[in-house]
């Protein structure tokens, strides 16, 4: 598997570590929450990059296509 593919799968399945939606996988975060981050600024580091990716995924209507990549716990 290519590194970019694995990075996408990791981002989709990353658990939100804080805030109102702590414990949810990033792909399952509501779009308004990601829009809020987009306007306020994403956190620094890997989590911020993953949240920005989720924002772009939802903005471009790709969420349904990626749902099969969600891993069950």
C-alpha positions in Angstrom: 0.0 0.0 0.0 1.3 3.4 -0.8 2.2 5.8 2.0 -0.4 8.3 0.9 -3.1 5.7 1.0 -2.1 4.6 4.5 -2.0 8.2 5.7 -5.5 8.7 4.4 -6.7 5.6 6.2 -4.9 6.7 9.4 -6.5 10.1 9.2 -10.0 8.7 8.6 -9.7 6.4 11.6 -7.9 8.9 13.9 -9.8 9.4 17.2 -10.6 13.1 18.1 -8.7 13.5 21.3 -10.4 16.5 22.8 -13.4 18.8 22.6 -17.1 18.3 22.1 -16.6 15.3 19.8 -13.8 13.6 21.7 -13.8 9.9 21.0 -15.2 10.1 17.4 -13.2 9.2 14.4 -12.2 12.2 12.3 -14.3 11.2 9.3 -17.4 11.1 11.6 -17.0 14.7 12.8 -19.8 17.0 11.7 -19.0 19.3 8.9 -19.8 22.5 10.9 -17.2 21.5 13.5 -14.6 21.2 10.7 -15.7 24.5 9.2 -15.2 26.1 12.6 -11.7 24.8 12.8 -11.1 26.0 9.3 -12.1 29.6 10.3 -10.4 29.6 13.7 -7.3 27.7 12.6 -6.4 24.0 12.8 -4.2 22.8 15.7 -0.5 22.5 15.0 1.0 19.2 14.0 -0.3 15.9 12.6 -3.8 16.2 14.1 -4.2 19.7 12.5 -3.2 18.3 9.1 -5.6 15.4 9.5 -8.5 17.7 10.5 -7.7 19.9 7.5 -7.8 16.8 5.3 -11.2 15.9 6.7 -12.4 19.4 6.0 -11.4 19.1 2.3 -13.0 15.6 2.1 -16.3 16.9 3.4 -16.1 20.1 1.4 -15.7 18.1 -1.8 -18.4 15.5 -1.0 -16.1 12.5 -0.7 -17.2 11.3 2.8 -19.6 8.6 1.5 -16.9 7.2 -0.8 -14.5 6.9 2.1 -16.8 5.4 4.8 -15.9 1.8 3.8 -12.4 2.6 5.0 -13.6 3.1 8.6 -12.2 0.4 10.8 -14.3 -1.1 13.5 -12.9 -1.2 16.9 
